[in-house]
Amino acid sequence: MPDVLPPLAPPAVPLHFPAASPAAGSPTLLFLHGAGCGAWVWDEGFAARCAAAGLAGLAPDFTRRPGGREAGLSDYLEEARRILRGVGGPVVLVGHSLGALVAQRLLLEPEVRGAVLLTPAPPEGLWLSAAQLALADPCLWSEASRMDAPPGSAPLELATTLFGAGMPEAEAHGFLARMGGESQAALLEAQWPQPVPMGWLHGRRMLVLGAAEDRLITLDAVHRCALWHGVTAEILPGRGHLLMLEPGWDALADRIIRWAAA
């Protein structure tokens, strides 16, 4: 008799950021967080700033779910599709890192108007960026690859990998303590090439933003990702991988607001 997978525990209710005076026809932003993070990364001011500018937001939590099997990328996608179907209007995806890979696999969904990819995992998967980091700094690669460990177990030294030099140390350590608990199954799946449609096929508006001090997603990977979608990547100077939490996040949010509203 074949093994039967245990059920997947139900997802948490997405964070909701109602818009202040939304313009008619304005899109809803669907925020998709990266590996080892959670919906909380958008709740440190970023999503609220977008909502104050008239763009409502939703942020699901793609984390390991106690009491059920580990979620894979297909589960993340199904959860995002369920949210898309419930919005009732146009949506702009805002995906970070692993969440940007999920966003790229949703580009053919009819509700999706466009996508903003922040330090994105490219369509080829993470294997090449991981290999480059492993060769350049094996110890750092070993620590960075443990996003499935429980929150609070990451060494403080990992902060220099995840944040740019301008990030205050105390804030970086505070955020780092909240990270972890990612599904190992999803991390393994994300290493390999993904069925992401090219720009000429999906025809959606795209904004691809990389970070000059990002040591996890290399700049060449960001440029290849943008090329896949037929656009040119913008590289933000002085920024690290978790750029929505770093100083200057408000200017980044304003850039996305202007682009999404255009």
N, C-alpha and C positions, 0 to 999 in steps of 0.2 A: 504494500500500500504506500503511495507517495506521501512524503511529508507535507503537512498542511501548515502554511505560515500562520503565526499568531496574528490576530487583528492589529491594525495600526490604531493607536490611541487617537482620539479625536483632536483636531488642531485647536489651538487657543484662538479666541476671538481676535481678529485683527484690530490693531490700534486704529482709531478713527480720528481724523483731523478735519472737522467741518470748516468749510470756507467762509470767510467773512465777505459778504457781498459778492458772490460769484457772478461773473459775466455770463450772459446767455451763450450756451454752446461751449463753454470752457471745459477742458478735459479734467478728469480726476487723475491724480498721480497715484500710481501703485508702486510703493517703495519695497524693494526686494533686497534684503540684507545679505552680507557675505558670510563665509564660513566662520564658525565659532562665535558669531555675533548673535543678534536677535533684533526684533523690532525696536528695541530700546535705543539703538544707535540713531534712529530717526527722531526720537523723542527727546533729544537733548537741545532742541531749538530749531533744527533744520526743517522738519515737516511743518512745524507751527508757523515758521516764517513764510513758507509757501502758502499755507492756508490763509494767513493774514493778507496775502496779496491776491486772494480770490481763487486759489487752486486747492480744492479739497484733496485729502490724501487718505490712503489706507495702507497699513503696514502689517502684513502677516508675519508670524514667527515660525521660521523653518528651523526648528531645533529638535534634538533627540527628545522623544516623548516617553516619559516613564509609563510603565504598565503595558507597553505594546512593542511591536517590532521596530527596528530602526527604519526610518523613512529614507527612501532613495530619491534620486532626482525626479523619477516619474511621479512620486507622491508630491514633491514640491510643485511640479507642473500642474497636477490635477487640482491642488489646492488653489493655485493662482488662477486657473481657469474658472473654478467655481466662483471666485471673487469677481473676475471679469464679467461673468454672466449676470451677476447681481448688481453691477454698477448702474446699468441702464443708460449709458451714454459713452462718449469717447474716453479713452484712457491713454495716458502717456506712462510708460514704464520707466522707473528710475531704479536701475540695478547696480549693485556694487559687488565687484569681485565675483564670487560664485553666484550671487544673485543676478549679476549681469549675464552670466551664462544661461540662467533660467529665463531671463528676459529675452535673450536672443532666440530661444526655442519657442517663444510665444508670438513672434512677429507676424505670423500668418493668421492669428486670431482676429476675427472681424471687428472686435471692439478697440483694437490697438491702433492708435493714430501715429505713434512714434515711440522712440525709446532714447533714454539718456543712459549711457554706459560709463560708470565710474571705475577707474582702474580695473578694467574688465578681464575676466578669464576669457580667452579667445576661443573661437570655434574649434580650434585644434585640440582644445583641452589644456590642462595644466602641466602635462608631462615635461614639456620643453623648459618652461620657466622653472619648474622644480629641479630639473637636471642642472640648469645653469646655476641655481643657488647652491645645490649640493656640491658642485665643483668649486665654486667660489668660496663657500664657507660651510663645510660639512656640519659643524656644531650648530650653527644657526639654522640650517636646513632641518636638522633633527628636531629642534625645539619648535620651529614654525609648522612642522608637519603634524604636531600633536594637538590639533584643534579639536580632536574628539575627547580629550581629557576633560575631567570635570572642571567647571568654572572655578577660578581661584588658584589653579595649580600651575599656571604658566609662570616661568621665571621672569623676574623684573627686567632682565637683560633683553627680553623680546620686545620691549617698548621701542628700542632704537630701530627695530626692523619695521614695526607697524606704523610709526609716526615719524614725521619730519623733524628736523633739528629745532624748529621753532615751537614745538609742543612743550609746554611746561611739564616737568618731570612728575610732579604730584598728580596732575590730571591724567597723564599717560598711565601711571601705575593704577589709578583708580579705575579707569576704563579696562585696563588689562585684567584686573581682578574679576571683572564681570564676563570675560570671554571664555569660551570653551563649550563642551557639550555637543559638538557637531556630530552628526551621523557619520560613522566611518564608511557606511555603504555609499552615501552620497559623495564623500570625499574621493573614494576609489573610482566611482563612475566618472567624476569630473576630470580625472587625469587623461581621459581618452577623447578622441575626436567626437564631436557632437553633430547631430543632424540639424544644423543651423542654415536657414535659407540665405542665399546671397542677396545683396542689395537690389540687383536687377529683378529678382523674383518677388521679394516682399514689398518693395516700393514704399516703405515707411520712412518718415523723417528720422534721422539719426544724429545724435550728438555723442561723440566719443572723447572722454577726458581721461588723460593719464596724469601721473604725479612724478615729477622729476626725481624725487628721493625715495620712490617706491622700490623696495628690494625684493618684494614678493612677485609682483607682476612686472616683468621687464618692459622697457620702453619699446623694444622691437616687437613684443607680443601685442602691445597696445596699437602700434602702427599697423600690424598685420590684421588685427581685428577691424580697425577702421577701413582698411583697404577692402576687406571682405564685404563691407556694407556700402562701399562706393563713396566714402567720405574721407576727410583728412582729420586725423586726431589732433586735439589740442593738448599740449603738455603744460601743466601748471607748475611753475617754479617753486622750489622751497617746500613742497608738500610731500607727505608720505602716503602710505596705503590707505589709512583710515581718514581720508581728507574731509569727510562730513563731520568729524569731531574735532578737527584741528583749528587753531586760530585762522581766521579768514573763511570759515565755513559759511558766514553770512553772505559774503561776496559770491561764493559758489552757488548758494541757493538763489541769489538774485539773478545769476547767469542762467540758471535753469528756468526760473520764472519767466524771464524775457523770451527765452527760446520756446518754451511750451505754449506761451500765449500768442506767439507770432502766427 
